[in-house]
Amino acid sequence: MSKRTPPRPATQGKHRPAKADPHAGFLAQAMAAHQQGKLADAERGYTFILDKDPQHFDALHYLGIVKMQLGQTEHGIALVEQALRIRPDAADALSNLSNGLMRARRYDEALACLDRSLTLSPAQPEALTNRGVALGNLGRHEEAAASHARALQIRPAFLEALNNHGNALRALGRFDEALAAYDKALALRAAYPEALNNRGLALSELRRFDEALASHDKALGLRANYPEALNNRGNALKELRRFDEAIASYDQALSLKPDYGEALYNRGNTFSAQNRHAEAVVAYDAALAIQSAYPDAHWNKGISQLLQGQLIAGWQQYEWRWQLKGADAPRDFNCPRWDGHSDIRGQRLLLWAEQGLGDTLQFCRYATLLAQRGVEVILEVQPPLARLLGSLEGATRIVARGDELPTTDLHFPLLSMPMAFNTIVPGIPASVPYLTASGEEQDEWQQRIATLAGDGTQRKQRIGLACSGNPKLANDRNRSIPLEKFLPLLEADASFFLMQKDCRPADAAWLAGQPRIHDLREHFSDFSDTAAALTQLDLLVTVDTSVAHLAGALGTPVALLLPFVPDWRWLLQRNDSPWYPGMRLYRQPAIGDWDSVLAEVRRTALAR
């Protein structure tokens, strides 16, 4: 937000009463001290006037600004509010009051104050950009960007408005435009550490981490003791996998600002990226000691606990997913949510899918356990899964999301089921298969696969391949791999089939030159088709995507390729999965090393 405006005599005349001010000389001296930054002298001067005249508007207003500048925010707010009761139409006082309210995080009140000020005097670029900051803190980023843009129409070279406009655009995901706003500010003033720091954030969002690091370093060259830039620098270093340097940068930020919860949280993320999860939990706990209601710290702590097999504690932290930034809110139904532990025998429960297709395939098994407890289960799932999940034992009815729901007594989100059942590693329900393809579809796919394989008198091993999942997933760059990485597998005396419905352009181009891989994409309309095809295979070699869960649920053997830091459900170190007995896990020995993983698959899982 814009800085509080120091008092200037020229702005006071329009508010001065018609009669002469008997304290004008003292006021002028106090204002001069204020303008020179001599806050103690200014405070004494304004207080002296108020001892003589407690209703002196200017003294109340300016003393309020001094108190805010001295860190006595609430006292300052009260003084400016008292001044405004004398002159409610003082636009400058309203603007300065809004600054204090924003510092106190009273953003709704700050916005109302700024709107009043702008109604009285619309051409206030400082008030307009402060209004944008307030709107941004309220999550109203479109309106914030518009308010900053209005400020820039009035004053195109307004540095703070350019920086703030960049922040609003960055919050909207318009990272290239945000970068342009920061660059424009820096063209006007190269030595602008805030804009350099924010520019680094935009570059990180664009995955230009080397440039982001350079921008944060420039900010720190101008202001060495800048904890926010040190924290953001650490994040860029983490993404560049320069982990020790990242930790050092967070530690430097914390030496300047010991209660910097975000730096502690990011420190935990850096340990997590190295599979140092016990240390990560310590860092998350330190962040939570400062800010107990910190959803991301709770969530990532839970992920580290789940990876370590501490499931009961992890499930509790996993419930913070609803409060993560950008997360969908829990859905509202015409029935209460089950509390997860009371006896609901004889009642009808809506169990609704959330997150990805793989999550639904993995956790739909809990519908069977509910039915065994005498609960009537209505299971709502993503449309591509609806037909297949008709084979799930225990679900009275499968509803595709978007279709009309029947009346139910209670509802419950699917990924909270492990918590409700107090699932621990030895007690994971792992009876497979719990999904099946229809006999008719299996017959159809048996003929299709046999024709494509062309085995003749001796049947070859039939291997399915899947190299990528949803590209929108945050961790997709770590779990998906180029299809050409599978080339060493093609040396085996086997028949190969592409088992994913979607294929990225580079993979499709490579696939066109590989006649040994049979492309089944055109035959997949939904997961029922994929399931029937999987029943005809001897092995699926796949990255961590929904088809892996489908094969696991069907009981088809799986060689699962995992990045160095796997998703929480695969735990650590072990080469089997307690969720899927027919699955073998192949883990990266180092970040990015897929070649070793695939060489091990070739050695241990494929026919020679």
Number of C-alpha atoms within 10 A of each C-alpha: 20 19 11 19 15 16 20 13 11 7 10 12 10 9 12 12 8 8 6 8 11 10 16 11 10 16 21 17 15 28 27 18 18 24 15 11 14 14 20 14 16 26 21 13 21 27 17 17 21 18 10 10 14 14 15 18 23 21 28 27 27 27 28 30 31 25 22 23 16 12 13 14 22 15 17 26 23 17 22 26 19 19 25 19 12 13 13 14 16 21 23 22 28 26 28 28 29 31 31 28 23 21 16 13 14 16 22 15 15 27 24 15 23 29 20 18 24 20 12 15 14 13 15 20 24 23 30 29 30 29 32 32 30 28 22 20 17 15 14 16 22 15 16 28 27 17 25 29 21 19 27 21 13 13 15 13 15 18 22 24 30 26 27 29 28 30 30 29 22 22 19 15 14 16 22 15 15 27 25 15 23 27 19 18 23 20 12 12 13 14 16 20 23 22 29 28 26 26 29 30 28 28 21 21 16 15 14 16 22 15 15 27 25 16 23 28 21 20 26 21 13 14 15 13 15 20 23 22 29 28 27 27 29 30 28 27 22 23 17 15 15 14 20 13 14 26 24 15 23 27 20 19 25 20 13 14 15 14 16 20 23 22 29 28 26 24 29 28 26 28 23 20 19 16 18 15 23 15 17 26 24 17 24 28 20 19 25 21 13 15 15 13 13 19 20 19 29 26 23 24 29 27 26 28 24 26 22 19 18 16 23 19 16 23 24 17 22 22 16 18 18 14 17 15 9 7 10 12 10 12 11 9 14 10 13 13 16 18 12 17 10 8 12 18 14 12 14 19 26 29 27 22 22 18 12 13 21 16 17 23 24 21 19 28 23 22 23 19 18 20 18 13 12 15 21 24 26 23 28 27 24 17 17 15 20 20 17 23 25 20 15 19 17 22 25 16 16 23 22 18 17 10 9 8 15 10 13 18 16 19 24 22 17 24 22 17 21 19 20 18 16 16 15 16 15 8 11 14 18 17 12 17 17 18 22 21 22 15 10 10 15 20 13 13 21 17 12 15 19 15 11 15 20 12 15 9 6 7 12 17 18 22 24 23 23 28 24 24 23 14 12 8 10 9 13 15 14 15 24 21 21 13 20 13 12 20 10 13 21 16 13 16 13 18 22 26 23 22 25 21 18 16 17 13 9 11 16 14 12 12 18 11 9 14 9 14 19 19 20 17 15 8 13 17 11 15 22 23 19 24 26 24 26 28 19 20 20 15 23 26 27 27 22 24 23 23 28 27 24 25 27 26 26 21 21 24 21 25 24 25 27 22 24 21 22 20 17 16 17 22 22 17 11 12 15 17 18 18 21 25 18 20 23 19 18 23 24 19 14 13 14 14 13 22 13 15 20 22 13 14 20 18 13 11 14 20 14 11
